[in-house]
Amino acid sequence: MVDGSDPGGAFAYPRSAIALDLAGVAAVALALVGVHVLAPEAVHDRLAFDHGAFAPETLLTSAYVHAGDAHLLNNLGGFVSLSVVTYLACLTAGRRAWFRRTFPVLLVALPVAVNLTSYVALEARYPGSTPISRGFSGVVAGFGGFLLVALGVQLRANYSRATAFFVGQFTVVLLVAELLWIYADRVSPFEGGAVAVGLASAVSGILSRGHGRRFGDDHFRQVGLDLVYVGLVVALLVWLVYGLFPARPTADGSFTNVFAHAAGLVEGGLLAALALVAVRR
C-alpha cells in the first residue's frame, strides 16, 4: 500500500509534495555551502571534532564544516546524487514516509554515531592519536547504506523477497570484492566466482519474477528498464566505495578517515532499516 498516495501525481504522489521533499535536499546542500562560504575559519575550527579535546557538540557540528572547496564539492556531489536516487527508490516502492523519516535521522543522529565509532576505532588502532575530523562524507556514506536498503525494499515490492535477496547479496559481495581489490590489490578466483554467481542470481531473479506480471513484451520491456536501473544504482554504490576508500588514506599529507566512512555506510543502512520498521508500526 502506498502511503499518502495521490493517483493523479507523479509516482502516485502529489507533485507539490515531491517538489517539497527535493527542496529539503537542496536546502541541506545550500546550508553546507553557506557554512563553508560565510562562516569564518575560526568558527570552522570550533565546529570541527578534535579527538584530543572531545567537545560533545562537535560530534554533530563537525559534519557541516569542510577542509576546503574540493572537500565540499566532493561531498555535495555524493550527497545530492545518492539522496535523490534513494528518494526515487522510496517513491517507486510507495515509501515516501520512510524517506521523510530517515532523512533527518541521517542528518542529525548519524554524524554523532559515526564520530563516536571513528573515535573508538582510531583510539584502538592508533592509541594517543588526536586527529581533527570534519566533513559530510560520513553522512554521504550513510545515504549509500540507505540506498542499498531502499533498493532491496523496492525490488521486494515490485518483484519478490527472493529477488531482493539475490540483488542485495550480489551488491554486498561486489562491494566487498571492490574493497579487496583496493587494499589487497587482487581478487581471488573464489571471490570472483562469488561475484559472478551473485550477478547471475540477481539477473535471473529480475527476469523470472514479478508480482502478477505476464511474460509478454510489456513485461520484458519493464524488466529491461529495471535491469538498467539496478545496474546504475550498483554502479553508483561502486563509485561511492571507490571514492570513500582510497588505496592510500594518508596520501599528500592528509588523512582520509576510512573508519568513519565504513561506519557511515553500515550505520546509515541500519538506521534506515530501523526507520522502516518504525514507519510500518
Secondary structure as UniProt FT lines:
FT   TURN            3..4
FT   TURN            7..8
FT   HELIX           10..12
FT   HELIX           15..38
FT   HELIX           41..47
FT   STRAND          49..50
FT   TURN            51..53
FT   TURN            56..57
FT   HELIX           58..61
FT   HELIX           62..64
FT   HELIX           69..92
FT   TURN            93..94
FT   HELIX           96..125
FT   TURN            127..128
FT   STRAND          132..133
FT   HELIX           137..158
FT   HELIX           161..184
FT   HELIX           189..208
FT   TURN            211..212
FT   HELIX           217..244
FT   TURN            249..250
FT   HELIX           251..253
FT   HELIX           258..280
//
